[in-house]
Amino acid sequence: LILDVRVGPNNIDDAALLVDAMPDLAERTDIEELYTDGGYGSDDADTTLNAYGVVQIQTGLRGNAPDPNMLSLSDFVIEQDDQGVPTHLTCPQGQRVAVERGRSTGFVARFDPGICADCPLQRQGRCRAAPQKRNPRFALHFTQAEVFRAKRRQHHRDYRRTPGNLRAAVEATVRSVKHPFRQGKLPVRGLFRVTCMVIASAAMVNVRRIHQYWTWLMQSGRFAHIFRAGKPSSRPSTPASALCTNTRRLHWSPLRRRRCRPHITCFSC
């Protein structure tokens, strides 16, 4: 189902719309994972999502890709506390060290020089960690924003390895919102009127999907079982009347009994 609709001018970043929508989504849903396209990634979005304990998984990334000949922070295993602050770092060769606060800003991880001296990645000049002038340990400096970006890149890399294409299914949902309008363009102008038409179109998409779901329940013989579990005041005579009386109860009660949480996706149209 479409849970939130945001309308804005073309010069507004998608990530800004996500930051604005996150408090309401967190209040109304048990959101834990958020699937977005590449336009929804930003430092502000990372901070907001971390505050609500939401993991963002992007189907694409914007910006320059890291140098394949050099190790980036996303190649390290990053351990974080409940606030998202890095606590430990593990290099690709398996050396695990604690993360310390930097003197001014950011964080620093100090690696054993004896192990780093024999590391093939260090001998090839591919590692960012370097010995300090007054400290022989190899230090790797980074910021909190780099940690968030590295985690997003890691989630994107894991997503690319999984079968299927979630984006294609979500883009079909976006198309269902635009399909009633000629050439996918609204016949009105102005932020208020555009918002009203998009919300109405999204609401009709939800109604069609709920009706289709109820029709499947009735044809499969599960409709009466769901009604007994929901305990409504009276049994509706038709799917249309049921849609008006017990929509929320019938649609969400099976998910709640199975302790399922809806996957939240966020794509722009």
N, C-alpha and C positions, 0 to 999 in steps of 0.2 A: 504494500500500500504506500501511497504518497503521504508522508507525514508532515512535510513542511514545504512551503513555497516561498521563494524570495524573488522579488523583481527589482531591478535597478538599471541604471544607464550602462552603456557598453564600456565606459571608462572606469567602472568599479571592478576591482580585482575579485575573482571568485573566492579567494581566501578570506577577504573582508566579509563577504556574505556568510561564510562558514562561521567565522568568529561571532557574528551577530546572532546566528541561529543556534549556536551550541547551548547556551543556557536553557532555552526553551526545550530543545531536544532532550537534554539531560534530565529535565524535570518531568517530562511526559513519558519517557521510555527508559528501559534498562540497557542503554547503549553501552557497548564495550568495544566494538570494532566499527570502524568507519571506512568504507571503500570509496575512494574518490579518484578522479582523473588528475592529471599533472597540474592543473591550474589551481588546485586547492592547497598547495603546499607553501608555507611561509613561516617565518620565525614567530610571528604573532599567533598564527594558527597552532603551531607546535606548543607554545606556552599555554594557550587556552585548552587544548585537548589534554595536555598533561595535567592541568588543574582538575579536570573532570575524570581522569583515569581512563581516557579513551585512546585506543591504538588506531592510528591512521595507516591504511594500506592503500597506496597509490598504484593505479594501473599504468602510469607513466610519470616521468620526472622532467621538469623543465630546468634549464640552466646547462652549463657546460659539464660534460661528463669528466670524472677524474682521470688523470693520466694512467693508462693501463700499465705503464712501466714503473709506476711508483705505488707504494702502499698508501691507501687512504684510511681514514679513521673507520670507515665502514668495513674494512677487512679485519678489524679487531673485534673480539667479543667484549661487549660493554655491559657491565652489571650496574644496575641503578637501584636506589632506594625508592620508597613510596612516593617521594616528591620528584622523582626523575633525576636526582643528582647522581652522577657516576661515582661508584665506590671502588670498583676493581676493573682492571683492563687485562685482557689476555691477548697476546700477540699471535700471529699465524703459526709460530713455531711452538706455541704452548706455554710460554712463560707468563705467569699470572702475577700481577703486582697491584698494590693498593694505589688509589688515586688520591692525591693531596691537593689542597687549595693552593692556588698560585699566590705570589706575594701581592700582586695588584689585582688582576682579574683572571678568570678562567681556572683551569686545573692543570696539573702536571703529573705524569706517571714516570717513575724512575725505574729503569731496568738494570739488571745485573750486568756489569761490563764483561765479566768472564763468559757469560752465556752469549751476549751480543757479539763478542769478538769472533766467535766461531759460527755465527749465523750466516748462512749463504745469502740471505736477503740484504744483510748489512754490508757484506763484502761486495755485493753488486751495486751498492748505493741506492737501493730501492726503498729503504726504510726512513721514515721521518725522524726517528729517535736519534739523537746525536749526543756525544759526551760534552759536558760542561767544562768551563775553564777551571773552576775550583772544585769540581766534583766529578770523579771519573765515571759515575753512573750515567747511562744513556737516558736522556730526558725527552719526553714527548709532551708538548704543550698544546692545549686545545681549550675551546670555550664551550659553554652550555649549548649555544646555538649549533655548534658543530656536532655535538652529541645528538641533538634532535634530528639534524639532517642525516647523520650517519645511520640512525635507527630507521628513518624513513627509507633510505636506500636499501638497507638490509631487508625490510619488510617487502619492498618492491621486488627485490631479487628472489625472495622466497615465493612471492606470488607468481612470478614468471615461471617457476618450476612446477607449479600445480597445474593439472589438466583443466580444460574448460576455459571459457571466456566470459567472465562475469559482466564485462563492459557491454558486450553485445546485447545481453538481456536487459540491462538498465537503459541502454539507448533506445530499445524498443518501447520502454515505458515512457521515455521522453517524447518519442514519436507519437505515442497514443494521445499525449496532451496536445500536440500541435496538429494532429491529423484532421480534426474538424474544420480547421481554418484553411482557406484557399492558399495554396503554395506555402503552407506552414507559416503564414504571416497573419497577425491580428488585424482586424478591420478598424481598429480604434487607435487613438494616440493619447498620450498623457499617462503619467505614472499610475494615477488612481484607476482609470478605466482599464488599462492594461492589467493591473493587479487583479481587478475584479474578474476579468474574463479568464485569466490563467487559473485563479483559484476555483472558479466554477468548472472549468474544464477538468482540472485535477480531481475535483469532487466527483464528477461524473465517471471518471476512470475508476475511482475507488468503489462507487456504487455498482458498476458493471462487474468488477472483480469479486465483490462480496456476493452479488447475486449469482455469479457463476460458481462460486464456492458453495453456496447454499444449494444450488441445483444439484451439484455433485453429491452433497450430503444426502439429499432426498432420494436420488437415484441409486445410491449405494446402500441405502437402508440405515445410515448412521444418524439421520436427522432426529429420530425419536430418542436415541441414546444421548445425544448432546442436550436435548431439551430436558431430559430427566436430571442430568447433571447440573444444568443451569437453574432449574426450578423456577421457570417464569410463572407469572400469575395466571396466564391462560395461553393455550396453544393457538398460534395464528393459523388461519385457514389457508392462506396462500403465501408464497414466498414474498410477494410484494408487501403484504401487511406485516409479515415477519421482519422485513427489512426496515420498516418504520418503527417497530416496537422494541426489538431485542437485538439490534445489530452488534453492538459492542459485546454483549454477553455471549452470544453464540459464536462470534468470530474469535474472541480471545480466550474463552474458557478452555478449549482443547490445548492451546499453546501453553497456558498457565499450568494445567495439570501435568503436562510433559516437561515443564520447566524449560521451555524453549524461549530464547530471546530472538527478536527479529533482527535480521541483518540490515543495517542502516547503510544506504548508498547515497552518494551525493555527486550528481553530475549536472552540468549546465546545458541549456538548450539554446 
